[in-house]
C-alpha cells in the first residue's frame, strides 16, 4: 500500500509517536496529496489505514474536508474493497466459513482478521449470527485490537529509503538533513519512523581494508 501511494505521487510520512490516539491522517497541500500513518499498529492494520486514507483522497478530493461518520464509512468501504476485492473473496470463500478459516485466509489479503470477518458479512457470505460469532471468537483470541502471531512486516517507503540511502552514501548525517529542512532532529525522526531502514556507521572507514566499500553497521541500544 505504501508503494502504491508513492507510485501515484502521494507523500507518505509517519505520525509522531506522541499522538498514539491518531491512527492515520491525510490532506492535500497545493495539489499534492499527503498521508501520515501511525506506526504502533500491526502491519495488517497499517495497510488498512493507508487504504482508508487513500479513500479519503480519492473520494473526497482536494476541496472537501472529510469529516463525520458518513465520510469515514465511505473511506472504510473503499479500503475494504481495495484490499479484499469482491470477486476474489467470493472465489476463495467456502460455504459457512469458520473462524479458523478466517485466521488462515487473512494471510491471502494481508488484512486483520476482524476486517476480513466484516468483509465476509458485507458481501453476504455470512449471516448476522455467524458474523457475531466470528467477532466473539476473534475477540476472545485477542484479535480485536491486535494480530497475534502475525509475522507480517510493516511496509516501508521506497522513496524515503532511496533518499536517505543516497544521503548516507554522500556522508550527509540525518542531523544535517533536519537542519536544512528547518526541523528538529527528533521531529524528522518522527516523520520517517518505521518508513526508512537506517544504518549506523560503526566508526571505521567504509573504504578500509577488507570492507569492499560496504558500510559498517553497529547495534544501537
GILIN-V645815 format. One record per residue. N is the residue number from 1. NEAR is the number of other C-alpha atoms within 8 Angstrom. Layout:
N|NEAR, N|NEAR
This chain:
1|8, 2|11, 3|8, 4|7, 5|12, 6|13, 7|7, 8|6, 9|8, 10|11, 11|10, 12|12, 13|11, 14|14, 15|12, 16|10, 17|9, 18|4, 19|7, 20|9, 21|4, 22|7, 23|8, 24|12, 25|9, 26|12, 27|9, 28|10, 29|7, 30|4, 31|6, 32|9, 33|12, 34|12, 35|15, 36|11, 37|14, 38|14, 39|10, 40|6, 41|8, 42|9, 43|10, 44|12, 45|10, 46|13, 47|12, 48|12, 49|12, 50|13, 51|13, 52|12, 53|13, 54|13, 55|14, 56|13, 57|13, 58|7, 59|8, 60|11, 61|8, 62|9, 63|5, 64|6, 65|6, 66|8, 67|7, 68|6, 69|6, 70|7, 71|10, 72|10, 73|8, 74|10, 75|14, 76|10, 77|8, 78|11, 79|14, 80|12, 81|9, 82|8, 83|10, 84|11, 85|9, 86|8, 87|6, 88|8, 89|10, 90|8, 91|6, 92|6, 93|8, 94|5, 95|5, 96|6, 97|9, 98|7, 99|9, 100|6, 101|8, 102|12, 103|9, 104|8, 105|8, 106|12, 107|8, 108|6, 109|8, 110|8, 111|13, 112|11, 113|12, 114|10, 115|9, 116|12, 117|12, 118|9, 119|10, 120|11, 121|12, 122|7, 123|8, 124|7, 125|11, 126|12, 127|8, 128|7, 129|7, 130|8, 131|12, 132|8, 133|8, 134|11, 135|11, 136|8, 137|9, 138|13, 139|9, 140|7, 141|6, 142|10, 143|13, 144|8, 145|5, 146|8, 147|11, 148|6, 149|4, 150|5, 151|4, 152|7, 153|5, 154|9, 155|9, 156|10, 157|12, 158|8, 159|7, 160|10, 161|12, 162|8, 163|8, 164|9, 165|8, 166|8, 167|10, 168|9, 169|7, 170|6, 171|6, 172|9, 173|8, 174|7, 175|7, 176|8, 177|9, 178|12, 179|10, 180|7, 181|6, 182|6, 183|9, 184|8, 185|10, 186|6, 187|9, 188|10, 189|8, 190|11, 191|10, 192|11, 193|9, 194|9, 195|12, 196|11, 197|7, 198|4, 199|6, 200|9, 201|9, 202|8, 203|5, 204|7, 205|6, 206|10, 207|8, 208|9, 209|5, 210|4, 211|9, 212|8, 213|7, 214|7, 215|8, 216|11, 217|8, 218|8, 219|5, 220|4, 221|2
